Amino acid sequence: MRMLIAVLCVAAAVSAAGQEAPKKPEDSPLVKAAKAGGGPRKKPTKKVITNEDVKKSNGKLVVLPAKEGQQTAAAPPPPKGSLQRQD
């Protein structure tokens, strides 16, 4: 049994060594253009807000007073339902 396994291992090694490495297929024009135009991308200059940042925040809300001469806008009336529109 050991002799059979040893023979199979030797045969597999000989057949693998006798084969040439497969050649890579040539790239299509689209792939060539993507490789040529690609390069190192710039990192964003602004900090990206993540879920961790939101969890760490204290959630302080700043309310500014109204400016002089500026009126506060009143909330629009709620939309009427279909029955109210028919009346």
C-alpha positions in Angstrom: 0.0 0.0 0.0 2.8 2.4 0.9 4.6 1.5 -2.3 1.5 2.4 -4.3 1.2 5.8 -2.6 4.9 6.5 -3.1 4.6 5.7 -6.8 1.5 8.0 -7.2 3.3 10.8 -5.5 6.4 10.5 -7.7 4.2 10.3 -10.8 2.3 13.4 -9.8 5.5 15.3 -9.2 7.0 14.3 -12.5 3.8 15.3 -14.4 3.6 18.6 -12.7 7.3 19.4 -13.4 6.9 18.5 -17.1 4.1 21.0 -17.7 4.8 24.6 -18.5 3.1 27.3 -16.5 0.0 28.5 -18.1 0.4 31.9 -19.9 -1.8 34.8 -18.8 -4.4 35.8 -21.4 -3.8 39.1 -23.1 -5.8 42.0 -21.5 -8.7 43.5 -23.4 -8.4 47.2 -24.5 -10.8 48.1 -21.7 -8.6 46.4 -19.0 -5.5 48.0 -20.5 -7.1 51.5 -20.3 -8.2 50.9 -16.7 -4.7 49.8 -15.7 -3.1 52.8 -17.5 -5.5 55.4 -16.0 -5.5 53.9 -12.5 -3.0 55.0 -9.9 -2.8 55.7 -6.3 -6.0 57.4 -5.2 -5.9 60.5 -2.9 -7.4 60.0 0.5 -10.3 62.3 1.3 -9.2 65.5 3.0 -12.3 65.6 5.2 -12.9 63.2 8.1 -15.4 60.6 7.3 -18.1 60.3 10.0 -18.5 56.7 11.1 -21.0 55.0 13.5 -18.3 55.1 16.2 -18.1 58.9 15.9 -21.9 59.2 16.3 -21.9 57.0 19.4 -19.1 59.0 21.0 -20.7 62.4 20.4 -22.5 64.1 23.3 -25.4 65.3 21.1 -25.3 69.0 22.2 -27.8 71.1 20.3 -27.1 74.8 19.9 -30.1 77.1 19.5 -29.4 80.5 18.2 -31.7 83.5 19.0 -33.7 85.0 16.1 -32.1 88.0 14.4 -33.7 91.4 14.7 -36.2 92.1 11.9 -36.5 88.5 11.0 -39.8 86.8 11.6 -40.0 83.2 12.6 -41.9 81.1 10.0 -45.1 79.6 11.2 -45.6 75.9 10.6 -47.9 75.2 7.6 -51.3 73.7 8.5 -51.4 70.0 8.3 -52.6 68.5 5.0 -56.3 67.8 4.8 -57.5 64.3 4.5 -59.5 63.0 1.5 -62.9 63.4 3.4 -62.0 67.0 4.5 -61.1 67.9 0.9 -64.5 66.7 -0.3 -66.4 69.0 2.1 
